[in-house]
Amino acid sequence: MHLFRACCLEEIEQLYAEALQLEIACCDTSVDKFFEVAVLTASDASSTDEARRDYLHRSALVKLVTAGQEFGRLCPSSHLTVVMDGQACNLPIQRQGFVWSSIDFDRLEPVGNYRTNAVEHKYRSAGAGIPLVVSNTDDIRSPYVNDQASFSATLVMDVGHPQVDNNHMPAELADNVSLTLYDPLRVRRAKVGGKPRVLAKDLTAPIAFRLKNRRSSALDAFIQPGQVEGEGRLFMLEPFQPDKIPVVLIHGLLSDPFTWVQMINELRMNERMRQNFQVWVFEYPTGQPFVLNASRLRSGLHDFAEQLSTPESQRQLENIVLVGHSMGGLIAKLQVTESGDRLWYSIANRPFDEVQLAERGRREFRDAFFFEPSPQVSRVVYIGTPHYGSNYARRLIGRIGSALVRPTPEQQQEHEQLLAWNPGVFSEEVTRRIPTSIEMLDPRSQLLQAMALLPTSERVQSHSIIGERWCLFGPPSDGVVPVASARELHASTERYISGKHGDLNKGPGAVEEVQRILELHYAWVQTQSQNEATLPNSLESSGSLPLRWLDLSGEEPTSPLEEVPSPTPAAVEARHIDASFEQPAARELPDQQLPSNRESEEPERDLPLVVR
């Protein structure tokens, strides 16, 4: 069969059926058949068979991806190998709009109908090509990015109209059939078949994919904090982008970075947020004293700024935003305050230089108890942060939790040695046992009380998001942290939300407030280039963040900064569903269509496969 000849739809369907049989028989020639079907259905058709051709085309593209990888014909980072008329041809796979490099394209996963109860809204839209999740499982990856990164892509096949020449099939393929992966976060439209087309996209799929393959270590990091690999690590969700302001998300007690998936999903949907901010995450063992984890974050911020600083990125790296939930807020607080010797004297009665310590212990104590505000941070958002502690830490559940924390034998030996070398020096908080994070959240903790008195950097703006629920007994709280404890003395704004403590960072109120604060922060950072203008007095004065879409359709945009409205959470129907990438026989309607910006979009249709 010649790829570019006219072919009726019945013949193409028969060819697709043959390809399926070859795939079942584990024959790599199925890849060539799926490729033929994709090419034959790529051109425009009459309105009577447009839907059927489109269905076959997208189905063949999906099978081309799955079978191509299964039989070693498709290398996601470079090419697809097809054999036509006995001649092999390597078709290059082009990439457009990505901040990721070729080494990050390990595997392509077609997006079927997935389910997850971790996010309220699925953000997707139909269009040209098929949405994919690109996963990274190799040890070689972009620096500073988390292991097993995943991100969105859209695969598009474009077919030209060559002169038919059966004697030059490979050259004909290479010249007239192109395969391109687009980043749907940054590319809205592309020219397909000589016409500008809106691209298909699914911005939530990478989150669901990571959750499906997740192994949470939150409990291990709490119970055995000294045995968790990679203690206190700062990483990025995407490769570093020097023109974007970093936002560091810090999880709380008995938690891990996956607690932020709802926030991340909504921030990705907001085009202004994702085009002007980059998300970083700090992961740490939560059973360990938070002053130690804070020192590791401080060191990570310093190292990142030192390694990534350029004239283009310097302003962004000097205006990092920290968003801390629960105990993560206390870790954030220790990045923007000055210790002096107040923290040290909250646990010891002798000057630091007079205390006998092993060399490694001396470094750790110095880093944890003596510090200045991080020059990289200029704004902090506290979400349900127990600045003055929580009574849960002193109740039975808190005592049980502290008892579960098991230090390593090495840590226990170092602690005993510390006390033996320095009798009568340390407070009961330290001498009783190695302090756990829960014990440090006790309102009676001298260390926590000293933290509340630390001076905050004058260049730092802080904001509080506070959970407030009516309580039958006791003062108002979010169920764990009293309102009075969640209020930060230096906060310039406070937002009260009705919700449980563990869900405060996930709800629409917190997402909305964080977005408003980031709008304000962006405006303030922009004024720094104008003779360090004063901070805007209100969130409303910050204006709108600019949009920078990459349009590869060949048409001029209607305006340089084309604004696209983002749907509000209230306008989206919530679906609570289980986590799976399995595609059922009957597919539900998409939860949320992305805004089309006055361009017509194709209706979304099913793909006849189960994602592997």
Disulfide bonds with the S-S distance in Angstrom:
none
